[in-house]
Every structure is written in structure tokens, then in C-alpha cells.
Amino acid sequence: MSEISPGLWELLLKGVWITVQLTVYSAALGAAVAFGVGLARAHRLWIVRFVAGTYFEVFRGTSALILMFWIFFVLPLGFGWQLVPMWAAVLALGLTYGAYGSEVVRGAVAAVAKGQREAGIALSFTPAQQLRKIVLPQAWPEMIPPFNNLLVELLKGTALVSIMGVADIAFGASLVRNATGQSAPVYTVILLMYFVLAAVLTRGMRVLERRAKAGIGQKQPERTFPRRSRERVPVGGESR
Amino acid sequence: MSADSTLSKKSPPIAGTASSGETAAGSATAQETTAQETTGAPVTQGELIRFDHVTKRFGENTVLDSLDFRVFPGKHVTLIGPSGSGKTTILRLLMTLLKPDEGTITVGGEYLNHEKKNGRLVPASEKHIREVRKNIGMVFQQFNLFPNMKVLRNVTEAPVQVLGLSRDEADERARELLELVGLGDRCDAYPSQLSGGQQQRVAIARALAMRPKVLLLDEVTSALDPELVQGVLDLLRDIAHTTDVTMLCVTHEMGFARDVSDCVMMFDQGKVIEFGHPDKMFSDPENERTKEFLSAVL
């Protein structure tokens, strides 16, 4: 048993940066897939719906970890080149979480009142214009809370990459633990690191949701913790 | 052609026209329809809207049964009848929210759901439908304003996106229209901040901003609180009397129907069972079903 040296702490912090990168890239890919597949699943051509539906079922039903291994180890057999583990991970996570996200997009788009599309038709908007100007702006605020869930799931899911040797938080933690033999402080600290990252994401999504709702003239969502009224005279001092 | 024989059996509106001497909206003659059948081109007699043998079914239920009628430009036609009689279906067919199972509809001499290719009528492309549809505007029972756009934007968006007007031009036109409907000062409000009556006036302005030849009004006051109904009806009355827009209304407001209509058509079970000038229809209807219906609603 030895102390955790500053160098080892730095390893953990570097891991945080890798985890953040993985989350951002996977989320970006996931969002693109979610919108593409989600909208395709409501397309008027059955073949488009079929292809998108198949994608959804396949990627929802496969393990992200196995998919990651598959992309890293099996794909090269066919193509002759291998992705670096980081990008194999981003691809696996983005494609999987994109499949989950497509259900969110599909649901929110379907939930926009039928009369809205009818009004769009009555004004002779093209289907693309209806989607862009009428349907998506109304569906978007409804997507944010479930997207937030998925995003936090994704953040935690990035820990899978440590198995492939990508130096994220979880990988750093196991290195530090091996070096020092101290499990309790290391795992407690990275538990908190994930929690803080998740809290930051949630906060950001809340702001996004409030803005999106205000942008379509809707009432703001309830706050989880009611904000102290600014007008009220503080009794016993303000805490922040 | 089988359609011709059907026509000679089922032509209540046509027969009604001849006997009542009514020449305004809602009239058609069997001869013209026959001509259209043989040449394959829509024969227009100056009418703006024309239904030929239009049938619409929902599953087993035939909502419109080989319907024929015509509406001339500038006329105001009110469709009345018990619920489920097919009135709203006519408006929705015209707005292309529904497709007819049989028959053809023409608007301004153009087929609405069909196109002619090599002398044959084929289902129209989305683009063709959109082009013909630009002549038609609709006001809905539930307003259907876009909640994500402010009032002004609700009115300007389609003229800009669909008609290609510049923002400035569209804004100017929209402000005029909003002034007309009495909401010139609410341009920057969101629809959710308006009363039902105000929302419906915005919806009317939005439909008019496209300068449609035909305005479809689908029970536009049914979702309003009673005290707001009159304001919307007064506005529509005003529009009916001061513009040359053709109107097709489905309404339960018989007083309004009487004031603005040139023709009232009574529907029952997918057919027009009687039609004529409102004075005649409301005071001295001939058909038993019309009498029954009117005594129930008047």
C-alpha cells in the first residue's frame, strides 16, 4: 500500500478529459443517427421505414461492448484496416445510443398535434418545410428530457472503453489501483467524477429545455429545486 | 361508361338546380360531365370548384356517395346537415387532407388529385397537388396556429416560404390583415397568449395572406366560448361582403349561413338531398329530412 502520488492523480484527470471527449463525439454521432433514423421511421415510403426499423432493432438488441469488440477486431478482417480503439468506441456507442435516441425523435414527432401538419398542408408547405418549420420546432423541447437521460447513460457507458485500453477515467482508476493497491479512495473519487460530469450535463440540458420551451411560447418547465425568490428579503444571510 | 349511368340515377343536386331555377353555386348538368368523361379534359363552365362523382369511404362506411356539385367564383356556399353526413369530408377533400376513392375534383379548371399523362388521368404528383392547392385556404375548428411562431410569423411564414414573397412585403401584408381582423397590436404575441376568438382571427388572417381563391371554413366557431362567436362571425361576414373570395362553410350558425350564403346545401348520408337559396331553404324547405334537421337546429 502506498500513497496516491500527484502523478497518479494527473492520470485520473487526463482520464476525465478522455471520457468527456468520448461522450461528446459519441453524443454527436448518436444525435445525428437519432434524427436520421427517427425521422426515417416515420417516412411515407415503406422501404425507408423498413430499413430504419431494422437498424433500430438490430442496434437496440446488441450489446454496445460486443459491438465495440466487433468493430475493433472483426471489421479489420474484412476491410484490412483497423480503427484506433477510441474511434471504434465512438462508433459503437454513437450507433447504439443513436438507435435508442431514434425512438425519442420518432415519439416526439408523432406527438405533435395532427392539426399542425394539416395546417401546414393547407398553407401548401412542402413536407420538408412542414418538418423544419412546424413539426421539429414543436417536437424538440419534448425530446430534451429523454435525451438527457440517454446522454447520462452514454457518459456512464463510456467506461466500457477501458476494457479496450482507452485511457478514460475508469482505465486510469484501475491503473492507480494496481499501482497503490488502494481501492476505496480511487473508486470513491471516480464515482464522484462521473456524478459531477452527469450533473453538469443535466444542468446544461435543463437550460436547453428552458430556452427551447421559451422559444415556442411555452411555459418554462418546473425547476427541480424552486429558486429562492429574488425579491424576498434574505433572513440570516444568502447562501450564494 | 359506367359513370354516366350512375350519374343519371344519382343526381339530386342537378335535378334540384333545374327545378328551382337556381343558377348560382352548387349546380351542374349531366351533359357537361359526359363531355368531360369522353375528352378526358376538365370542361369548365367558369366554375371554380367542381366535384364529379366523388365517392369517399372510410372502411365500410360510405361518407360521400358519387357526389356532383359546382361552385362558381365569388359565391358563398354553406354546407349543412347532421353530423357524419359528409360536410367536413368535402372540405378536407378540397384541402387534400383526404383523397377521394372515386371521381375527380377540379379547382380553377385544374384537376386536384389527378394529372393527365398521355391522355390518361393518373394520380397527381405531390408538386402538382401543391400547385393547385395554392388556390385554397382553410380555417380549422381548432385554429391550428403554429405555437412556435409569434402571431406575425404565423401569418407571414407561408407567403415567404411558399409564395416566395420578401419578408418585408409579407410583413406589410400580414400587418394589414391583422389590422383587418382587429389584432394589429398583437403581432408579437404567441398564440398561447391569445383567447380562442383572437386565435381564430389570426387563423383567418393567415389563410387570407395566401390570397386564396377559395376559403374553406370548417366549423370555425364550434370551439369558441359563446361570447367570442359573434366577433368571429362578424369578421367573416365582413370578409364575405367586401372581398370576392369564394367561401365554402360548414357551420351550425344558421343565422350566419342565412346572411352570407348564396346557396345552402343540405347533406344527409353522403348525398346532397336539397339545396337552394338560404331564404328558400330556411323558410320553406321541401325535403322532409331538411325540415326535420332545420327544426332541430333553428
Interface residues (C-beta under 8 A of the other chain):
Chain A: A113 G115 Q116 E118 A119 I121 A122 L123 S124 F125 T126 P127 Q129 K133 I134 P137 Q138 G215 I216 G217 Q218
Chain B: M95 T96 L97 E126 R130 R133 K134 I136 G137 M138 F140 Q142 N144 L145 F146 P147 N148 K150 E157 A158 Q161 V162 Y190 P191 S192 Q193 R206 A207 M210
